[in-house]
Amino acid sequence: MQSERRKMEELIRFRQHLIKFNDMLEQELKSLEVHYRNVHEYWSDEKYYQYGKTLETASKGIKSYIKESEDHERFLAALIRRLEAYLKQT
């Protein structure tokens, strides 16, 4: 019984970490994109535009990761609920 409880607690901590990480990642990406656009006044050479393309590519990948992670987070939440129900029965 202790083993199942520890597993559930570890899943809860991982889910919380995943949510926190994804929130931070999304916020930092938005902040960087805004900051990039704002420096255009001071930096507008070819390297600026090259970096913009790199940032756009990375941004698409990060946004895809976050979207897919939301499915994993929901799955973990359901798994945790099932484990909690099982542990209450025993």
C-alpha positions in Angstrom: 0.0 0.0 0.0 2.8 2.4 0.8 4.4 1.7 -2.5 1.2 2.7 -4.4 0.9 5.8 -2.3 4.5 6.8 -3.1 3.9 6.2 -6.8 0.8 8.4 -6.7 2.6 11.2 -4.8 5.5 11.1 -7.3 3.0 11.3 -10.2 1.4 14.3 -8.5 4.7 16.1 -8.1 5.6 15.3 -11.7 2.3 16.7 -13.0 2.8 19.9 -10.9 6.3 20.2 -12.3 5.1 19.8 -15.8 2.4 22.4 -15.4 4.9 24.9 -13.8 7.5 24.2 -16.5 5.0 24.7 -19.4 3.6 27.9 -17.9 7.1 29.3 -17.4 8.1 28.2 -20.9 5.1 29.8 -22.5 5.5 33.1 -20.6 9.2 33.3 -21.4 8.6 32.6 -25.1 6.0 35.3 -25.3 8.3 37.7 -23.5 11.2 37.0 -25.8 9.0 37.4 -28.9 7.8 40.8 -27.7 11.3 41.9 -26.7 12.6 40.8 -30.1 10.1 42.9 -31.9 10.8 45.9 -29.7 14.6 45.9 -30.4 13.9 46.3 -34.2 14.3 50.0 -33.7 17.9 49.5 -32.6 18.8 46.3 -34.5 17.5 45.8 -38.0 20.3 44.3 -40.1 20.3 40.9 -41.8 21.2 39.1 -38.6 18.1 40.5 -37.0 15.9 38.9 -39.6 17.9 35.6 -39.5 17.4 35.4 -35.8 13.7 36.2 -36.4 13.4 33.2 -38.6 15.2 31.0 -36.1 13.0 32.3 -33.3 9.9 31.6 -35.4 11.0 28.0 -36.1 11.8 27.4 -32.4 8.5 29.1 -31.4 6.5 26.7 -33.5 8.2 23.7 -31.9 7.7 25.0 -28.4 4.1 25.8 -29.0 3.6 22.3 -30.4 5.3 20.8 -27.3 3.1 22.8 -25.0 -0.1 21.7 -26.8 0.9 18.1 -26.7 1.9 18.4 -23.1 -1.6 19.5 -22.2 -2.8 16.1 -23.3 -0.2 14.4 -21.1 -1.1 16.6 -18.1 -4.8 15.7 -18.5 -3.9 12.0 -18.7 -1.8 12.2 -15.6 -4.7 14.0 -13.8 -7.0 11.1 -14.7 -4.5 8.5 -13.7 -4.0 10.2 -10.3 -7.8 10.3 -9.7 -8.0 6.6 -10.5 -5.1 5.8 -8.1 -6.7 8.0 -5.4 -10.0 6.1 -5.8 -8.3 2.8 -5.7 -6.4 3.7 -2.5 -9.6 4.8 -0.9 -11.2 1.4 -1.5 -8.3 -0.5 0.0 
